[in-house]
Structures are given as C-alpha cells and as structure tokens.
C-alpha cells in the first residue's frame, strides 16, 4: 500500500450508521425509533469512539429520529459532547449530498462525525477511500451494518478538498451492547 502525504493537518471523518431501528406499524420512515438492540448498541458506539480516542470536534446528524437518538445515546458516553448540527440533507442522502454537507464543516474541525443512513454512508466510505488498512474496505463492501463506525483519515487544508480517493480507511468497528 502506498500512502502519499498530503498538505495540511491530519483530518478524520468518522462515519456512524444509526443503530438498529424499529419498524412500528403506521410510523413514517423519518419518525422510526430505535429498536431494543439499537438502544444497547448506540451507547456501545459512543464508548468505542472514546476508547479509540476518536471523539469529534463537531457532529453532523440526520434529522431522522433513529439517527438523532443514536447521537444522543452515543455522545452521552463522553464527558463533554461536541456541538451537533442536525441537517435534513443527511436523511436518505446519496454521496453528492453527503459530500456537500461534509465540505461545509469549518476549517478548524479536525475530526468530524457524520451520523446517518445506508446505503449513502457505505457508498460515501467506498468513494472516499483510496485504500484501507487490513481488510477494512472488503468488510465495508460486504456489509456496513447498523452502528458501524468507519474512520477515514486524510491530510487537507480544509473539508472542501475531501473527494474521491483522497482518504485512507483506517478502521471499521461494529460495536454491540450487551443484553441485560
């Protein structure tokens, strides 16, 4: 694997797929809550990010109930959560919309978290990653399950420079909470 050094500080884009959601009858997709497993897995995702020293400077979160609740439960595991911006463009977004939102992040943000949905998040990771450590890219191609966390690293002067093939997929984690 060849990794070329870019210019600018090391930046990390942390991509978190919302935790497992429920499918209650008569509830619109945007309003779907987390399932019991999702209520266990979302805090586990927050703990995994803290243990990996991968806490964000800013979080961008879909407005869907299941994404918002994932963010709330994950960030509750940290001493002081970072600011969060809820953005309706992240709901059911494809790669162009996801990139547009990410590229609007302030230049002082070095670690950015995006909480959203598949298939857009999986496609974003695959679009941005020029390579991956170990078997991470193959694992994303096979499945990007609920609560999955992908960490992409790159050097850049600002978020607008992030584009196809500019990042390295450094980790893929799928935290699971324990049943009580």
C-alpha positions in Angstrom: 0.0 0.0 0.0 1.3 3.4 -0.9 0.1 6.4 1.1 1.2 9.8 0.0 1.3 12.6 2.5 -1.0 15.4 1.7 -0.8 19.0 2.8 -2.4 20.4 5.8 -3.3 18.8 9.2 -4.4 15.2 9.6 -8.2 15.1 9.5 -10.6 12.3 10.3 -14.1 11.7 9.0 -15.9 9.4 11.3 -19.0 7.8 9.7 -21.5 6.3 12.1 -24.6 4.4 10.7 -27.5 4.8 13.1 -28.2 2.0 15.5 -30.8 -0.7 14.8 -34.2 0.8 14.3 -37.7 -0.5 14.9 -40.4 -0.7 12.3 -43.7 0.1 14.1 -46.8 -0.1 12.1 -48.1 3.3 10.9 -44.9 5.2 11.7 -43.4 7.1 8.8 -39.8 6.2 8.0 -38.3 9.5 9.2 -40.0 9.0 12.6 -38.9 5.4 13.3 -37.4 4.9 16.8 -34.5 2.7 17.8 -35.2 -1.0 18.5 -34.2 -2.5 21.8 -30.9 -3.7 20.2 -30.3 -0.1 18.9 -30.8 1.3 22.4 -28.0 -1.1 23.6 -25.7 -0.6 20.6 -25.8 3.3 20.4 -24.1 3.7 23.8 -21.6 1.0 22.8 -20.7 3.1 19.7 -20.0 6.1 21.9 -17.8 4.0 24.2 -15.9 2.6 21.2 -15.2 6.1 19.8 -13.9 7.2 23.2 -11.7 4.1 23.6 -10.3 4.7 20.1 -9.6 8.3 21.0 -11.7 9.3 18.1 -14.1 11.9 19.6 -15.2 14.5 17.1 -14.8 18.3 17.2 -18.2 18.6 15.5 -21.1 16.1 14.7 -23.4 16.3 11.8 -26.6 14.3 12.3 -29.6 13.3 10.2 -32.9 14.7 11.4 -34.4 11.2 11.4 -35.5 10.1 14.9 -33.3 6.9 14.8 -30.2 9.0 13.9 -30.8 11.7 16.5 -31.3 9.1 19.2 -28.2 7.2 18.2 -26.3 10.5 18.5 -27.8 11.3 21.9 -27.0 7.9 23.3 -23.5 7.7 21.9 -22.5 11.2 22.9 -23.9 10.7 26.4 -20.9 8.3 26.9 -18.5 11.2 26.7 -17.6 13.8 29.3 -18.5 16.8 27.2 -20.1 16.1 23.8 -19.1 18.4 20.9 -21.5 20.6 19.2 -24.0 18.9 16.9 -25.7 20.2 13.7 -28.9 18.4 12.6 -29.2 18.6 8.9 -32.2 17.3 6.9 -29.9 16.8 3.9 -28.4 13.8 5.6 -31.6 11.9 5.7 -31.7 9.4 2.8 -28.7 11.2 1.2 -26.5 9.9 -1.6 -22.8 10.6 -1.9 -23.2 14.1 -3.6 -25.4 15.4 -0.8 -23.3 13.8 2.0 -20.1 15.3 0.5 -21.8 18.7 0.2 -22.7 18.7 3.9 -19.2 17.4 5.0 -17.4 20.0 2.9 -19.3 22.8 4.8 -17.5 21.9 8.0 -15.4 24.7 9.5 -11.7 24.5 8.7 -10.8 24.3 12.4 -12.6 21.0 12.7 -10.1 18.1 12.5 -12.3 15.2 13.5 -15.9 15.3 12.0 -18.6 12.8 12.8 -21.5 12.1 10.5 -24.5 10.1 11.8 -26.8 8.9 9.0 -28.1 6.1 6.9 -27.3 3.5 4.4 -26.8 3.0 1.5 -25.4 6.5 1.3 -22.9 6.2 4.2 -21.5 2.9 2.8 -21.2 4.4 -0.6 -19.5 7.5 0.8 -16.9 5.5 2.6 -16.1 3.5 -0.6 -16.0 6.6 -2.7 -13.6 8.5 -0.4 -11.2 5.6 0.5 -8.3 5.2 -1.8 -7.2 2.3 0.3 -7.8 0.7 3.7 -5.8 -0.9 6.5 -6.1 -4.6 6.8 -9.4 -5.9 5.3 -11.5 -2.8 6.1 -12.5 -2.0 2.6 -13.5 -5.5 1.9 -15.6 -5.5 5.1 -17.4 -2.3 4.1 -18.1 -3.7 0.6 -19.6 -6.9 2.2 -21.8 -5.1 4.7 -22.0 -1.8 6.6 -24.4 -2.8 9.4 -26.2 -0.7 11.9 -23.9 1.0 14.4 -20.9 0.5 12.1 -18.2 3.1 12.6 -15.8 3.8 9.7 -12.8 6.2 10.3 -11.3 7.9 7.2 -8.1 9.8 7.6 -6.6 12.3 5.2 -4.4 15.4 5.1 -6.0 18.6 3.8 -6.2 22.3 4.2 -10.0 22.2 4.6 -13.0 20.0 4.2 -13.8 21.2 0.7 -10.7 19.3 -0.6 -12.1 15.9 0.5 -13.0 14.0 -2.6 -13.0 10.6 -4.2 -9.9 8.5 -3.4 -8.4 11.2 -1.1 -8.7 9.3 2.3 -7.4 6.1 3.9 -10.0 3.9 5.7 -8.1 3.4 9.0 -10.7 1.4 10.9 -14.1 -0.2 10.8 -15.8 -1.2 14.0 -19.3 -2.6 14.7 -19.9 -2.1 18.4 -22.6 -4.1 20.1 -24.1 -3.5 23.5 -24.6 -6.4 25.9 -28.1 -7.8 26.7 -29.0 -7.2 30.3 
